[in-house]
């Protein structure tokens, strides 16, 4: 069953975050992940949520998503994201 990592990212260092954006795609490919949403226009329709930059990643399973997140390939990029942005992140399973 497909699984999705959904992030709301507040960029605190745009210059260095641009480097992060370049590092991520090759790491996703190795773990069968892909971008579904990558920071496009966002509009709140209900509620108080005011996300800064929304990212949605799709993986073939929750296990594969977690493998990517903790992978050696993503390690340096993850550290860079932690130092250049504030992130809210969830993992949610899709429907069968």
N, C-alpha and C positions, 0 to 999 in steps of 0.2 A: 504494500500500500504506500502510495506517495506520502511524503512528509514535507513540511515547509518550515523554514526558519524565517521568522518575521522580525524585523528590526526597526526601531525608531532611533535615528542617530542624530545627535547634536554635535556638529563639527566645531571643535575649539581651535584647531590649527589647520586652516585650509591648505596651506602650502605643503605641509608634510602629509596631510590626508590624501592629497593628489597622488603621492607615491603609493599609499596603501591601495588606492583604486587600481593601480597598475599591477600590483602583486597578486590580487585575488583571483582573476579569471583562470589562470593555469592551475591553481590549487583546486578550484571547483571541478574542472574537467576530470581530474584524476579520480575524484570521488563521485562521478556521475551527477554532479550538481549543475544547476543552471540558474541564471537570473530570470525571474518572472517580472519583477519590478526593481528598478534601480534608480530611485530618486526622482521619478517623474513628478509632474504637478499633482498636488494633493489638496483635497477640499474636505473639510469636516462637514458631514451631513447631519449628524446627531451627536449629542453628548458634548463633553468638555475636552476630548482628546485633541491636541494641537501638535501633531508630529512635525518634526523638523525635516527629516529625510527618511523616507520609508524604503526599505529593502525587503524583497521577498525572494527567497531562494528555494528551489524545488529539488528534492532528492528522491530516489526510488524508495527509500524507507527512512524511518527515524534513526535506525542504527547507522545507516550510511551517513546521515547528516551529522551525527555525533562523532563518527570516525573522522569526518572532514574537520570539524571544529577543533578536535584534539590532535590533529595530524601534525607530523613534523613539517610537512610542506606548508601548512598554514601558520605555524608557530610564530615566525618573524612578523608576518603580516598582522596577526592578532595582537602582538605586543605593540606594533605601530598604531593600530586602531585604538588600543587602550590609552596610548599617550597623546592621541590627536582628536579624540571624540568621546562623548558620553553615549553609551549604548544601552537601550532596553531591548531585550531579545527573548523571544519565545520559540518553542518548537511545537508544531501542531500537526497531527496526522490528518491526511485527506480522507475522502470517502472512497469506499471500495466500488 
